[in-house]
């Protein structure tokens, strides 16, 4: 048994209000499918545009780590000393020699 104080809203009123809201929502969306789809497409486009403009991913490890870290300093000194070899690719291929 529950006691309802003066001024409180009982659970039946809340259930009735929730039912009315759901009924209104259902009737609105089912009654106007083109409008609902148009609104969803516009919202999805705006969300995509916002994400494209504001979301950036920085993958440069030189900027993600403190520049005064010891290995960063070693890396800069190595790049200065061997700048001619920075973009050189060295491949070592080993194979067994099979006589014909």
C-alpha positions as CSV (number, residue, x, y, z in Angstrom):
1,X,0.0,0.0,0.0
2,X,1.5,3.4,-1.0
3,X,0.5,6.8,0.4
4,X,0.2,9.7,-2.0
5,X,1.0,13.0,-0.4
6,X,-0.8,16.2,-1.5
7,X,0.9,17.7,-4.5
8,X,2.6,14.5,-5.7
9,X,1.9,13.0,-9.0
10,X,0.9,9.4,-8.9
11,X,2.4,6.7,-11.1
12,X,-0.8,6.4,-13.1
13,X,-0.6,10.1,-14.3
14,X,3.0,9.5,-15.3
15,X,2.1,6.4,-17.2
16,X,-0.7,8.2,-18.9
17,X,1.5,11.1,-19.9
18,X,4.2,8.8,-21.2
19,X,1.6,6.9,-23.2
20,X,0.3,10.1,-24.7
21,X,3.8,11.2,-25.7
22,X,4.6,7.8,-27.3
23,X,1.2,7.9,-29.1
24,X,1.8,11.4,-30.4
25,X,5.4,10.5,-31.5
26,X,4.1,7.3,-33.2
27,X,1.3,9.1,-35.0
28,X,3.6,11.9,-36.1
29,X,6.3,9.7,-37.5
30,X,4.0,7.2,-39.2
31,X,1.8,9.9,-40.6
32,X,4.6,11.9,-42.2
33,X,7.3,9.4,-43.4
34,X,8.8,11.7,-46.0
35,X,9.2,14.6,-43.5
36,X,10.8,12.3,-41.0
37,X,13.2,10.9,-43.6
38,X,14.1,14.4,-44.8
39,X,14.8,15.6,-41.3
40,X,17.0,12.5,-40.6
41,X,19.0,13.0,-43.8
42,X,19.5,16.7,-43.0
43,X,20.6,15.9,-39.4
44,X,22.9,13.1,-40.7
45,X,24.4,15.5,-43.2
46,X,25.0,18.2,-40.6
47,X,26.6,15.7,-38.2
48,X,28.9,14.4,-41.0
49,X,29.9,18.0,-41.9
50,X,30.5,18.9,-38.3
51,X,32.6,15.8,-37.8
52,X,34.6,16.4,-41.0
53,X,35.4,20.0,-40.1
54,X,36.1,19.6,-36.3
55,X,37.6,16.1,-35.9
56,X,41.3,15.9,-36.6
57,X,43.6,13.1,-35.8
58,X,47.3,14.0,-35.4
59,X,49.5,11.0,-36.1
60,X,52.8,12.9,-36.1
61,X,54.7,11.4,-33.2
62,X,57.1,14.3,-33.1
63,X,54.2,16.5,-32.1
64,X,52.5,14.0,-29.8
65,X,55.6,13.6,-27.6
66,X,57.4,16.3,-25.8
67,X,60.1,17.8,-28.0
68,X,62.6,17.9,-25.2
69,X,62.4,14.2,-24.5
70,X,65.8,12.5,-24.9
71,X,64.9,10.3,-27.8
72,X,63.5,13.3,-29.7
73,X,66.8,15.1,-29.2
74,X,68.7,12.1,-30.5
75,X,66.3,11.8,-33.4
76,X,66.9,15.5,-34.4
77,X,70.7,15.1,-34.1
78,X,70.6,11.9,-36.2
79,X,68.5,13.7,-38.9
80,X,70.9,16.6,-39.0
81,X,73.9,14.3,-39.2
82,X,72.5,12.0,-41.9
83,X,70.0,14.2,-43.7
84,X,71.0,12.8,-47.1
85,X,70.0,9.3,-46.0
86,X,66.6,10.1,-44.5
87,X,64.5,9.1,-47.5
88,X,66.7,6.2,-48.6
89,X,65.3,2.7,-48.6
90,X,67.6,-0.2,-48.1
91,X,66.4,-3.7,-49.0
92,X,68.3,-6.8,-48.3
93,X,67.2,-9.9,-50.2
94,X,68.6,-13.3,-49.3
95,X,68.1,-16.5,-51.2
96,X,69.7,-19.8,-51.6
97,X,71.5,-20.5,-54.9
98,X,70.1,-23.6,-56.6
99,X,72.4,-25.1,-59.3
100,X,70.6,-25.9,-62.6
